[in-house]
Amino acid sequence: MLAAGGSADKTVFSGVGKSESELRAGLEAGVFCFNVESEEELERLASIAAGMGRTAPVSLRVNPE
């Protein structure tokens, strides 16, 4: 997205199985929001963000079933 000229602050980072390096890159780039897929991912993202002295903006994906 960034390589194509997109703006990180207008980007929602989505997808299952995000790696630690992908989450860190999103935080460093300043993405608008992370779509969090699980409690584990939320905890991992929060830990990475705290280690960087940041707060991660998130939205939660909820499966009603």
N, C-alpha and C positions, 0 to 999 in steps of 0.2 A: 504494500500500500504506500509506504513512504517512498520507495524507489520509483513508483509511478507518479509521484507528485502530490499524493494525498496529504491531508492535514491530520496529524495525530489527534489534535484536540477536537476533531469532529468524528473520530473513529470509535466504534464499539467493538471490542475485541471478543470474539465468540469462537466457540469450537470446543469439542471434548478433547481431553488428554493434553492440555497445554503443559509444556515443559517448564521447568524452573527458569531456563534461559529465555524462553518466550515471554513469561510473565515479567521477568526483570527488564527485558527489552521494551515491553509495553509501558512499564512504569517509567523507565528512563526517557522514552519518547513523549510521555505525557498524554496517553490515550484518554479519551473522554470517559470511557467506562469499560469495565470487564464484565461480561456475562458469565456468572459463576454457575457451574454445573453441579456442584456437590458441596457438602459441608467440608469435606477434606480439602477440596480445592480452595475454598474460602479461607480455611486455616493456613494453608500453604502460602496463599497470596498475601494474607495479613502478616505472616512471619517475614516474608521477603520484603514487603513494603516497610515494616518496622525496622529491619536491618539496614534499609536505605534511608531511614529517617523520613519516610513518606506515609501518606494514607492513601490506600487504593480505592478509587471510586468503583462501586460495584452495583450490579443489578442481579437479582436472583431469578433463575429459571425454575418455575414451579410446574411440576407435572401433577395435575389434579387427581390422578389415579393413585 
